[in-house]
Amino acid sequence: MIGFKPKTYQINELTNKENIFKLVNEPIQLGEVTVKPFTGKLKKVGTTSTGFHGGICGWGGTQKGKGNEIGIKIELGTSPVLIKRLHICLSRQSFECSLFRLHVRSIVDNLPSEELLTENIMIPITKSSGWIEMDLSKYNLIFKDDIVLSLEWVNVNTTSKMKNITVKGQQ
């Protein structure tokens, strides 16, 4: 076992009696680690859109309704990338508040596949239109290779009924 001194027994020492094995700690000296702040350039991934075509943008097709996901394929490359912010261009919203769930999926055969997030990230949107910026840095989202980032429509309601929804670190 790592962190304990090795001990060897002969098989004849262990037969015909109750055996109790006591482990003796043996610290392992690790090499020096230096932590430095990131000084490189940030990598902008994804696309920028100046408008919607027929009200649909990105992955999702023409299906609309609760549970449908709309998103975009993002090519991150082979080095790990930290996703810090998400920008959403909202064409038009008729509700006081819409609730979306963020999904990050792997890509298999050029289609969205396995969910890569280990927790639900809920995004309430109260603006009627325009650009929305979501700070995702607190979730420590680090991925590489190609992914699909999508939003799933969960609910719409009036703001007063959406106040009880907790988004990690927010109300």
N, C-alpha and C positions, 0 to 999 in steps of 0.2 A: 504494500500500500504506500503510495507517495506520501512523504512526510513522516514515515516511521522507519526504524532500523529493520533491516531484513533479519529473519531468523529461520534456520533450517532444522527440521526434525527428521529423524529416521522413522520409518514406518513402524518398526517394532516398539518405539517409544510411545506410540499413540494407541496401541491396541489394548483391549481388556481393561480400560479405565476411563474415567471421565476426563476429558481434556479441556483445559482452560488456557486460552492464548492471551497473553498480555502484550499489548503493543507499546513500544518505547518510542517516544517522539524523536525525530531526527530532522531538524530544520534544514530546508533547502535554500541555499544561497542563490538568489536570482541576479542576473546581470543588471547593470544600471539602466534606468529608463529616464529619458529626458522628454518632458512635455513642453512643446513650444506652441505659441499662438499661430493660427493659420494666417499666412501672409500672401498667399497666392490670389489669383483672380477667381471670382465667383463665376460659375458656369450657368448661363441662362438656358433652360430647356423648355421644350414645348413650342407652341406657336402663338402668334398674336393675330387676333381677328379684328377687323374694323366693323364687322356687321354679321348678321345671320342671313342665311339663305333659306327662305321658307320657314324660319323659326327654328330650324334644327342645326346644330353645330357639333362636329366631332363624331365620335363613336356613338351609336344608339339607333340610327335609322329613323324611320318615320313613326315608330310606335310611341304613344304617349300614355301617361297614366301612372298611378302609384306602382312603385316597384321597378319601373323602367330606369335603366342607367344610361346616361349620356356622358361621354368622355372623349379622351384623346390618347393616342399612342405616343409615347415619349421614348426616344432613343437616348439612353444615358451613357452608353459606352461600357467599357469593361472595368473601370475604376468606380468604387463606391461614391455615390452622390447623396448629399444631405438635402432633402426638400424642405426649404425654410418657409416659403410663401406660396399661396395659391391665389391667382387672380381670376375672377369670374366676370365675364361681361354679360349682364342681365338685360335682355332685350325688352321684356315687359313682364311685370307681375301684377296680377289683379287682386292679390290677397295681402292682408296686413303682414303676414309672416308665413314663410315656407320653410320646412325642415328637410334637409338633405343629409344623407349618410355618404361619407367619402369612402371610396374603394380604391385600392391599388392592387392590380392583378398582374400576374405573369402572362406571358404570351406563348401560346403553343399553336403551331401551324397558322401563324398570323391572326389568331383569334384570342380574345381575353380568356384567361383560364383561372388558375388557383388564386384565391384571395391571399395577399401577402401581409395585410394588417392583422395585428393580434388583438386589437380593441376597436370598438366603434368610435368613430370620430364624427360627431353630429355637427351640422352647420346650419344654424338658423339664419335666414335672410329676410330682412325687413324692408330693404330698399325696393322701390317700385321699378327702377331701371338704372343702368350705368354700371361702372366698374366697382367690384367688391374685392377687397384684399383680405385674405385670411392668413393669420400668423400660424404656421404649422411647426415652428421651431421647437415648441415645448414637447412635441410628440417624438422627436428624435427619429425621423423617417429617413433611413439610409437604404438605398437600393442601387443596383447596377443592372446592366443589360437593358433590354427593352421592356417597358411596362405599359400598362393601360391605367390611367388615372381617370376615375369616373365619379359622377355624383348620382345617387339613387334618390328619387323623390320619395319621401316617407310620409309627409303630412302637410296640410295647409290649414290655417286657422286664423283666428283673430289674435292679435298680440296678447291680449289679456289671458287667453287660454294657453298660450305658448310660454308664459313666464315661468312655469314650473319645470321646464326642460333644463336639465343641467348638461352643459357642455364642459368637458374636462377643464377645470380651472376657471370656468365662467358660470354665470347664471343666465 
